[in-house]
């Protein structure tokens, strides 16, 4: 049985696939004003953020499941639910997604979790972070709008993802980063041959500069994936929700622990879960979403604990540089979701982050970057404080590869011993 879709999935004049698939419009998250699909990101009425609104597929959920399962083993299996054309898989892209959902029994035993624990390990993406998902969607929008330069403000992972995607698509890239990023991320962002510009200051300074650049004639023809293409870019995070549910056998976990930088990933995962329920692809059941921050950049956690609805900006000071956004754009929406679902927002300090990176590596063989240390560290803290039920099934996200943040663990990680090449020396070292 064919899946029924609305007319928006094809171009009525030519019969060709519509460039934005089931996407119908951009809609303001604050006042609901709708706009045509275009490279804009803020509402003209209230300055609220815009996001993609859909005419999603209708009909038999079983048929839609079958269509998805027959698709490619990357995010394009979910093309019927994304702002991309149906033939997106035929275009040059980095094709991220369908990363491992690891059943983490060893870590569960260590933490006292009895209801089941999984790690969604997005370090397996092409540039080894979840940012490949969001950039892949933004790239399709950039092509549709005829933009010639792909750009971003980045704390590191996004810069690499933009560089790789632009290179694959034959576009120019020019990305902007804080001047003091981890060396591994700087090299990875630069190796793809695009322009990499360090800005003196924090990520928030970089972001402000990019907002100025996009309004200048210099920025004409540029697609800033997390500025003027942000509504499309953000939709890539929904694919994490889709994959988790499908990999669990088309069902939702009880709890999800998700890192917070801008907060967009967390809000879009929630959006994806709600879409799955609305489409009948999963059973409608309660789930709790927990946000994870580093103590040195924890404005959302502080607001949650204080009972505030407004997030007060902070100056970041943490080893978790990929999460070091002191003025998170989606912070208020994260608070709403945590409270609506019965979850929480918590934070851990740098020492706890390093300990959690080592714990995950020691128990499950997954070497997470500092953001993954934040989520695992927060998971541990939530269990110890009684905020998360250990008898409930939980999914925790690792969003990047530990090889990008070696400096965080290098001072306390090294050889067990250095010995002469003799059995006697091995015995003397107490290793036999």
C-alpha positions in Angstrom: 0.0 0.0 0.0 1.4 3.4 -1.0 1.8 6.0 1.7 -0.5 8.9 1.2 1.1 12.3 1.2 -0.1 15.9 0.7 0.3 17.8 -2.5 3.3 19.6 -1.1 5.5 16.6 -1.8 5.6 17.3 -5.5 5.8 20.4 -7.6 2.3 20.9 -9.0 3.6 22.5 -12.2 6.3 20.0 -13.2 5.4 16.9 -11.2 9.0 16.8 -10.0 9.8 16.2 -6.3 9.1 19.3 -4.2 12.5 20.7 -3.0 11.3 20.7 0.6 9.2 17.4 0.6 6.5 17.5 3.2 7.5 21.0 4.5 4.7 23.5 4.1 5.9 26.7 5.6 8.1 28.4 8.3 6.2 29.0 11.5 7.1 31.3 14.4 7.5 29.3 17.7 6.2 32.3 19.6 3.2 33.8 17.8 2.5 31.2 15.1 2.9 33.6 12.1 3.7 31.6 9.0 6.1 32.5 6.2 7.0 30.9 2.8 9.9 28.5 2.9 13.0 30.8 2.4 16.4 31.5 4.0 15.1 33.5 7.0 15.1 32.6 10.7 13.3 35.3 12.7 9.7 36.4 12.8 9.0 39.9 11.5 6.1 40.2 13.9 7.7 39.3 17.2 11.3 38.4 16.4 10.6 34.8 17.6 12.5 31.9 16.0 11.1 30.2 13.0 10.9 26.5 12.5 9.6 24.2 9.7 5.9 23.3 9.7 4.8 20.2 7.8 2.0 18.5 6.0 3.2 15.1 7.1 2.3 11.8 5.4 -1.1 10.4 6.2 -2.5 6.9 5.8 -1.4 3.5 7.1 1.4 3.7 9.7 2.5 0.2 8.8 3.0 1.3 5.2 5.1 4.3 6.3 7.2 2.0 8.6 7.8 -0.3 5.7 8.8 2.6 3.4 11.3 3.9 6.0 12.8 0.4 6.7 13.3 -0.1 2.9 15.3 3.2 2.7 19.0 3.7 2.8 21.0 3.2 6.1 21.4 6.9 6.7 19.1 9.8 7.6 17.5 9.8 4.1 15.4 6.8 5.1 13.3 9.5 6.9 13.0 11.8 3.9 9.2 11.6 4.0 9.4 13.4 7.4 12.1 15.9 6.6 12.4 19.2 4.6 14.2 17.6 1.7 13.0 16.2 -1.7 12.2 12.5 -2.1 15.3 12.0 -4.3 17.7 13.5 -1.8 19.7 10.3 -1.5 20.8 10.6 -5.2 22.6 13.9 -4.5 26.2 14.4 -3.3 26.0 14.7 0.4 27.9 13.2 3.4 24.9 10.9 4.2 25.1 10.8 8.0 23.0 8.8 10.4 22.0 5.3 11.3 24.7 5.2 14.0 24.8 2.6 16.6 22.5 2.3 19.6 24.7 0.4 22.0 23.1 -1.7 24.7 25.2 -0.6 27.7 24.8 -3.4 30.2 28.2 -2.9 31.8 27.7 0.8 32.4 24.1 0.0 33.6 25.5 -2.3 36.2 28.1 0.2 37.3 25.4 2.9 37.8 22.8 0.6 39.3 20.4 0.9 36.3 18.1 -2.1 36.1 15.6 -0.9 33.5 17.9 -1.0 30.6 20.5 1.5 29.3 21.5 2.4 25.7 24.1 4.8 24.4 23.2 6.5 21.1 26.8 6.8 19.8 26.9 9.5 17.1 30.7 9.5 16.9 30.2 7.1 14.0 29.1 9.9 11.6 31.3 11.0 8.7 33.1 13.8 10.7 32.5 12.0 14.0 29.8 14.1 15.5 26.0 14.5 15.4 26.6 17.9 13.5 26.7 15.9 10.3 23.0 15.4 10.6 22.0 19.0 10.8 24.5 20.1 8.2 23.2 17.5 5.7 19.7 19.1 5.9 21.0 22.6 5.7 23.1 21.8 2.6 20.0 20.7 0.8 18.3 24.0 1.7 21.4 25.9 0.5 21.4 24.2 -2.8 17.6 24.9 -3.3 18.1 28.6 -2.5 21.1 28.8 -4.9 23.5 29.8 -2.2 27.2 29.4 -3.1 29.1 29.6 0.2 28.3 27.4 3.2 29.2 28.9 6.6 28.6 28.8 10.3 29.7 29.9 13.7 31.0 26.9 15.6 32.4 25.5 18.8 34.3 23.0 16.6 32.3 20.0 15.5 30.0 22.1 13.3 32.9 23.7 11.5 34.2 20.3 10.5 30.8 19.1 9.4 30.3 22.2 7.2 33.7 21.9 5.7 33.2 18.3 4.8 29.7 18.8 3.4 30.7 21.8 1.3 33.6 19.9 -0.1 31.5 16.9 -1.1 28.9 19.2 -2.7 31.4 21.3 -4.6 30.6 24.5 -2.6 32.9 27.1 -1.0 33.0 27.0 2.8 34.0 29.7 5.2 33.6 28.9 8.9 34.2 30.9 12.1 35.4 29.5 15.4 36.6 30.8 18.8 40.4 31.3 18.7 41.1 28.8 21.6 39.4 25.6 20.4 40.9 22.2 20.9 43.6 21.5 18.4 42.0 18.3 17.1 38.8 20.2 16.1 40.8 23.0 14.5 42.7 20.6 12.3 39.6 18.7 11.4 37.8 21.9 10.4 40.7 23.0 8.3 41.6 19.8 6.5 38.7 20.0 4.1 40.2 22.9 2.3 37.7 25.6 3.1 38.4 28.9 4.9 38.7 28.7 8.6 38.6 31.9 10.6 39.5 32.2 14.3 37.7 35.0 16.2 39.2 36.4 19.3 36.5 35.8 22.0 33.9 33.2 23.0 31.4 31.4 20.8 28.8 34.1 21.6 31.3 36.7 20.1 31.6 34.5 17.0 27.9 34.2 16.7 27.4 37.9 17.0 30.0 38.5 14.3 28.2 36.1 11.9 24.9 37.8 12.5 26.5 41.1 11.4 28.2 39.5 8.4 24.9 38.0 7.1 23.4 41.4 7.0 26.3 42.9 5.1 26.7 42.7 1.3 29.8 40.5 1.9 27.4 37.8 3.1 25.3 37.8 0.0 24.9 34.2 -1.4 26.1 32.7 1.9 24.2 30.0 3.8 24.9 30.2 7.5 23.7 26.8 8.5 22.9 28.0 12.1 21.6 31.4 11.2 19.7 32.0 8.0 19.3 28.2 7.4 18.7 27.4 11.0 15.1 26.4 10.6 16.1 23.6 8.2 19.4 22.8 10.0 17.6 22.1 13.3 15.4 19.5 11.7 18.4 17.2 11.3 18.4 16.5 15.1 14.9 14.9 14.7 16.6 12.0 13.0 18.1 11.0 16.3 14.6 10.6 17.7 13.5 8.6 14.7 16.6 6.3 14.8 16.3 5.7 18.6 12.7 4.7 18.3 13.3 2.5 15.2 16.3 0.8 16.7 14.3 0.0 19.9 11.8 -1.8 17.7 9.5 1.3 17.0 9.0 2.3 20.6 10.0 5.1 22.9 12.4 4.9 25.9 11.3 6.1 29.3 14.1 8.6 29.7 16.5 10.4 27.4 19.6 12.3 28.6 20.7 14.9 26.0 23.5 17.5 26.1 22.7 21.2 25.9 24.7 23.7 23.9 22.2 26.0 22.1 19.5 23.6 23.2 18.3 23.0 19.6 19.2 19.3 19.6 17.1 18.6 22.7 14.1 20.5 21.4 14.1 18.9 18.0 14.4 15.4 19.5 11.3 16.1 21.4 9.7 17.4 18.2 10.7 14.2 16.5 9.2 12.0 19.3 5.9 13.9 19.1 5.8 13.4 15.3 6.3 9.7 15.7 3.4 9.5 18.1 1.2 11.7 15.9 1.9 9.5 12.8 1.1 6.3 14.7 4.6 4.9 14.2 5.1 4.4 18.0 2.7 3.9 20.9 1.8 7.1 22.7 3.4 6.8 26.1 5.0 9.2 28.6 8.8 9.9 28.3 11.1 12.2 30.3 13.8 14.4 28.8 16.8 15.4 30.9 19.2 18.1 29.8 22.9 18.0 30.6 25.3 20.9 30.9 28.8 21.5 32.1 29.0 23.4 35.4 31.2 26.0 33.8 28.5 26.9 31.3 25.2 26.0 32.8 22.7 28.8 32.3 19.8 26.4 31.5 20.5 24.2 34.5 20.7 27.3 36.8 17.4 28.5 35.5 15.7 25.2 35.9 16.9 24.8 39.5 15.8 28.3 40.3 12.3 27.8 38.8 12.9 30.6 36.2 11.5 30.7 32.7 14.3 33.1 31.5 17.8 31.9 30.9 20.5 34.4 32.1 23.6 34.4 29.8 26.9 33.4 31.3 30.6 33.5 30.3 31.7 29.9 29.6 34.6 28.4 31.5 34.7 24.6 30.9 36.6 21.9 29.2 33.4 20.9 27.4 34.0 23.5 24.6 31.4 22.0 22.3 28.7 22.9 24.8 30.2 26.3 25.7 27.4 28.5 24.6 26.7 31.1 27.3 23.5 32.4 25.7 21.7 29.3 24.4 19.0 30.3 21.9 16.7 27.4 22.7 17.2 27.6 26.5 13.6 28.7 27.4 12.2 25.9 25.2 14.5 23.3 26.9 13.0 24.4 30.3 9.5 24.0 28.9 10.2 20.5 27.7 12.0 19.3 30.8 9.1 20.5 32.9 6.4 19.2 30.6 7.9 15.7 30.4 8.8 15.5 34.1 12.5 15.5 33.5 15.2 17.9 34.7 18.3 19.9 33.7 21.5 19.1 35.6 25.2 19.9 35.4 28.6 18.4 36.3 32.0 19.9 36.8 35.1 19.3 34.8 36.5 16.6 37.0 33.2 14.7 36.8 33.2 15.1 33.0 36.7 13.5 32.8 35.7 10.7 35.2 32.6 10.0 33.1 34.5 9.9 29.8 36.8 7.3 31.4 33.8 5.4 32.9 32.1 5.1 29.5 35.3 4.0 27.8 36.1 1.5 30.5 32.7 -0.1 30.6 31.5 0.0 27.0 34.6 0.7 24.8 33.2 4.1 23.7 35.6 7.0 23.8 33.4 10.1 24.1 34.3 13.7 23.6 33.7 16.0 26.5 30.0 16.5 25.6 29.5 12.7 26.0 31.3 13.0 29.4 28.7 15.6 30.4 25.8 13.4 29.5 27.1 10.3 31.2 28.2 12.4 34.2 24.8 13.9 34.5 23.2 10.5 34.1 25.2 9.3 37.1 24.3 12.4 39.1 20.6 12.1 38.3 20.5 8.5 39.5 22.5 9.3 42.7 20.1 12.2 43.5 17.0 10.2 42.8 15.9 12.4 40.0 16.0 9.5 37.4 14.4 6.1 38.1 17.0 3.4 37.6 14.2 0.9 36.9 13.2 2.9 33.8 14.7 2.3 30.3 17.1 5.2 29.5 19.0 6.4 26.4 22.0 8.7 26.8 23.6 10.5 23.9 27.2 10.6 22.9 27.5 13.3 20.3 31.2 13.1 19.3 34.5 11.3 19.3 36.9 11.5 22.1 39.9 11.8 19.7 38.7 15.4 19.2 39.2 16.3 22.8 42.3 14.5 23.9 43.5 17.4 26.0 40.7 16.8 28.5 41.9 13.3 29.4 45.6 13.4 28.5 46.9 14.7 31.9 45.4 11.8 33.8 45.6 9.0 31.1 48.8 7.3 29.9 50.8 4.1 30.2 50.3 1.9 33.2 54.0 1.3 33.3 57.2 1.8 31.2 59.5 -1.2 31.5 62.6 -2.8 30.0 61.7 -5.5 27.3 62.2 -8.4 29.7 59.9 -10.8 31.6 61.7 -10.0 34.8 60.9 -6.3 34.4 57.3 -7.2 33.6 57.1 -9.1 36.9 58.8 -6.4 38.8 56.2 -3.9 37.7 53.5 -6.1 39.3 51.8 -6.8 36.0 52.2 -10.5 35.7 
